[in-house]
Amino acid sequence: MSAHKEVLYGLYDDEEIMLDAIRVANKQHLDIMDVFTPFPVHGLDPLLGLEESRLHIAGFVYGAIGTLTAFGVMTWIFTRDWPVIFGGKPYWSVPAFIPITFELTVLFASIGMVVSFYTVCGLAPGVVNPVLDDRITDDKFCIAFQTNGLSSSEIDKYSSFLKSTGASEVSSKVI
Amino acid sequence: MSAVVSKIREPLITGGKSYHDITEDLCSPTESVPNATWIFAFVASVGLLTVGLFCIFWTIWFGIGAWNLNRTIGWGWDITNFVWWIGIGHAGTLISAILLLFRQKWRTGVNRAAEAMTIFAVMCAGLFPALHTGRPWFDFFMFPYPNSRGPLWVNFNSPLLWDLFAISTYFTVSLLFWYTGLVPDFATVRDRATGLRKKIYNFLSFGWTGSAKHWQRWEYLSLVLAGLATPLVLSVHTIVSFDFATSVIPGWHTTIFPPYFVAGAVFSGFAMVLTLMIMTRKILSLEDYITIEHIESMNKVILCTGSIVGVAYLTELFVAWYSGYVYEQFAFYNRAAGIYWWSYFGMMACNVISPQIFWIKKFRRNIFITFFMSIFINIGMWFERFVIIATTLARDYLPSSWSYYYPTWVEMGIYIGTFGLFFVLFLLFTRVAPVVAIAEVKSILKTGGDQYVGKNATHAHHHAASHDHGHDSHDDHHAH
């Protein structure tokens, strides 16, 4: 995010009104920049055309790395690096490796997914993201349009859309 | 405005709240000066923690000879307390993960506090094995790292090492899950704050904005973490039970241990959640968010897991008799009628018999009975671990080695200290973070709250009489 963004946004009082507004926007082919809500609103993703997140695929890969790491390291240690006989069992006692292999699978998958989540969302301790309105994390549902380089008549079209679909407040901000 | 209610389910959020009311109610404890009850509780907890710290210092200074363990009874209060605290932690993960997968909406009222309880309980639990090593400053030897001793590795075939991995993983995953849920709520607190508080909460909220794509990923992450935490939580107490079950001690060497330990863990954990939530909802006035409906749901889980535990106790007795194995038979005779008969009695009375009153709906919905039962159950579950550990060890194969064990003041002090640690952390948590998950409660307001708008919705009675306050408290709830 390099250059400043000029943003026109409307605040709605209820998620149902906002969802209806997005349906109207889709019919009018208006290009919504983003939607901000105080909680996950179900049915929003398909309306905005958001692709399914691939976070779970990443989680599978991290988990697989954990499985291989745990099993590989224990195998190497007990068959190559320092073989020790415990209780008359074979060096490579696979059933006894299962609990730790499982735990590290879960650990790698969880840490990997959480780190990926914050990275792709651009969230981290100390990050200050611009907030359009303080009430978005409280009880307002916000539809935002980017208006850089748009003519005033186009901006009017967006703002009349917001007003006509039930936005309780319409404002603009440079972020 | 007349609210809309569900015909088939009781609301999980009462009081006709709007989204803004939810924000106000749940953020206010982080924004106000603590009341006298909180301050008193905090000072008392710090006092208990001080006792614990002193006894930990004593243990480290003089060694674990300050405890009453001996050659026969190598595990006493320390491992009893360890298993007890770990078990308590399990309810948090069950509520936040398993109930999320089952789409149980009542979890939203209690999941945040229950997860916090999990994390603090695991911290308390970890203290005991860490001290039991005798030289806690060498505890890092337990982790497999390339070392200058060969490198000589740890024994990956040992259940005690599996336990180390299980508990470290459990703690880490619970913390990540809990914090990810907290991030949007910290943003809510941030956007209400000014000055330094705003800076602190912005730091804690990682710059959360509430963008649709972020919410989508957040929900995916929560769901997959729940999917991972579910087998994880079952594995943790399974592995704790392996500490016993893989040995050759009669009374420990049983295949029933994993399911029996997991059920017992959930049982004691829910009891602790109830103890905490009944106090919290009162002190922080959260009765509209943690309703009788929540308490009843938890009591049902307690009844179910308590009965599983009861069946497990009886199965153990039956199998001991049926095995025809004299040592096994003696072990169980000794538990019920031996030197520690009183702890077996306490276990049976608190865990098996008393929870059966929850078959009656009136008792499930009674706060006082629930509160006392929750404490009973935790006492009973402590006795269960003591029975398994101390009673079994006190009467082993060689009668010449038979011994008796009772704790020293140092061991008691450390146990008391973990209560201090637990409550200090929990009390701080109630002032710093929203105790009820704000975003998640808002997301169920219209499907599970008293403003239900789904298929079975019905308009609440909205007649003139309902405006007369005090006329009918039930109407008052719905008719504003």
Chai-1 contact restraints between the chains, C-beta under 6 A:
chainA,res_idxA,chainB,res_idxB,connection_type,confidence,min_distance_angstrom,max_distance_angstrom,comment,restraint_id
A,D34,B,S211,contact,1.0,0.0,6.0,A-B,restraint_1
A,V35,B,A212,contact,1.0,0.0,6.0,A-B,restraint_2
A,F36,B,G210,contact,1.0,0.0,6.0,A-B,restraint_3
A,F36,B,S211,contact,1.0,0.0,6.0,A-B,restraint_4
A,T37,B,G210,contact,1.0,0.0,6.0,A-B,restraint_5
A,P38,B,K442,contact,1.0,0.0,6.0,A-B,restraint_6
A,F39,B,A439,contact,1.0,0.0,6.0,A-B,restraint_7
A,F39,B,K442,contact,1.0,0.0,6.0,A-B,restraint_8
A,F39,B,S443,contact,1.0,0.0,6.0,A-B,restraint_9
A,P40,B,W215,contact,1.0,0.0,6.0,A-B,restraint_10
A,P40,B,E219,contact,1.0,0.0,6.0,A-B,restraint_11
A,P40,B,S443,contact,1.0,0.0,6.0,A-B,restraint_12
A,L44,B,A212,contact,1.0,0.0,6.0,A-B,restraint_13
A,D45,B,Q216,contact,1.0,0.0,6.0,A-B,restraint_14
A,L48,B,A212,contact,1.0,0.0,6.0,A-B,restraint_15
A,L50,B,K213,contact,1.0,0.0,6.0,A-B,restraint_16
A,L50,B,Q216,contact,1.0,0.0,6.0,A-B,restraint_17
A,S53,B,Q216,contact,1.0,0.0,6.0,A-B,restraint_18
A,S53,B,R217,contact,1.0,0.0,6.0,A-B,restraint_19
A,S53,B,Y220,contact,1.0,0.0,6.0,A-B,restraint_20
A,L55,B,R217,contact,1.0,0.0,6.0,A-B,restraint_21
A,L55,B,Y220,contact,1.0,0.0,6.0,A-B,restraint_22
A,L55,B,L221,contact,1.0,0.0,6.0,A-B,restraint_23
A,H56,B,V224,contact,1.0,0.0,6.0,A-B,restraint_24
A,G59,B,V224,contact,1.0,0.0,6.0,A-B,restraint_25
A,M74,B,F156,contact,1.0,0.0,6.0,A-B,restraint_26
A,I77,B,W153,contact,1.0,0.0,6.0,A-B,restraint_27
A,W82,B,W153,contact,1.0,0.0,6.0,A-B,restraint_28
A,F86,B,N157,contact,1.0,0.0,6.0,A-B,restraint_29
A,S93,B,N157,contact,1.0,0.0,6.0,A-B,restraint_30
A,A96,B,N157,contact,1.0,0.0,6.0,A-B,restraint_31
A,P99,B,W162,contact,1.0,0.0,6.0,A-B,restraint_32
A,P99,B,I239,contact,1.0,0.0,6.0,A-B,restraint_33
A,I100,B,W162,contact,1.0,0.0,6.0,A-B,restraint_34
A,I100,B,F165,contact,1.0,0.0,6.0,A-B,restraint_35
A,E103,B,F165,contact,1.0,0.0,6.0,A-B,restraint_36
A,E103,B,A166,contact,1.0,0.0,6.0,A-B,restraint_37
A,E103,B,T169,contact,1.0,0.0,6.0,A-B,restraint_38
A,V106,B,T169,contact,1.0,0.0,6.0,A-B,restraint_39
A,V106,B,L228,contact,1.0,0.0,6.0,A-B,restraint_40
A,V106,B,L232,contact,1.0,0.0,6.0,A-B,restraint_41
A,L107,B,T169,contact,1.0,0.0,6.0,A-B,restraint_42
A,A109,B,L228,contact,1.0,0.0,6.0,A-B,restraint_43
A,S110,B,V173,contact,1.0,0.0,6.0,A-B,restraint_44
A,S110,B,L176,contact,1.0,0.0,6.0,A-B,restraint_45
A,S110,B,L228,contact,1.0,0.0,6.0,A-B,restraint_46
A,M113,B,L221,contact,1.0,0.0,6.0,A-B,restraint_47
A,V114,B,L176,contact,1.0,0.0,6.0,A-B,restraint_48
A,F117,B,R217,contact,1.0,0.0,6.0,A-B,restraint_49
A,F117,B,L221,contact,1.0,0.0,6.0,A-B,restraint_50
A,C121,B,H214,contact,1.0,0.0,6.0,A-B,restraint_51
A,L123,B,F206,contact,1.0,0.0,6.0,A-B,restraint_52
A,L123,B,G207,contact,1.0,0.0,6.0,A-B,restraint_53
A,A124,B,F206,contact,1.0,0.0,6.0,A-B,restraint_54
A,P125,B,F203,contact,1.0,0.0,6.0,A-B,restraint_55
A,P125,B,F206,contact,1.0,0.0,6.0,A-B,restraint_56
A,G126,B,F203,contact,1.0,0.0,6.0,A-B,restraint_57
A,V127,B,G207,contact,1.0,0.0,6.0,A-B,restraint_58
A,V128,B,G207,contact,1.0,0.0,6.0,A-B,restraint_59
A,N129,B,G207,contact,1.0,0.0,6.0,A-B,restraint_60
A,N129,B,T209,contact,1.0,0.0,6.0,A-B,restraint_61
A,D134,B,D191,contact,1.0,0.0,6.0,A-B,restraint_62
A,I136,B,G210,contact,1.0,0.0,6.0,A-B,restraint_63
A,T137,B,A187,contact,1.0,0.0,6.0,A-B,restraint_64
A,T137,B,T188,contact,1.0,0.0,6.0,A-B,restraint_65
A,T137,B,D191,contact,1.0,0.0,6.0,A-B,restraint_66
A,T137,B,G210,contact,1.0,0.0,6.0,A-B,restraint_67
A,D138,B,H20,contact,1.0,0.0,6.0,A-B,restraint_68
A,D138,B,T23,contact,1.0,0.0,6.0,A-B,restraint_69
A,D139,B,Y19,contact,1.0,0.0,6.0,A-B,restraint_70
A,D139,B,H20,contact,1.0,0.0,6.0,A-B,restraint_71
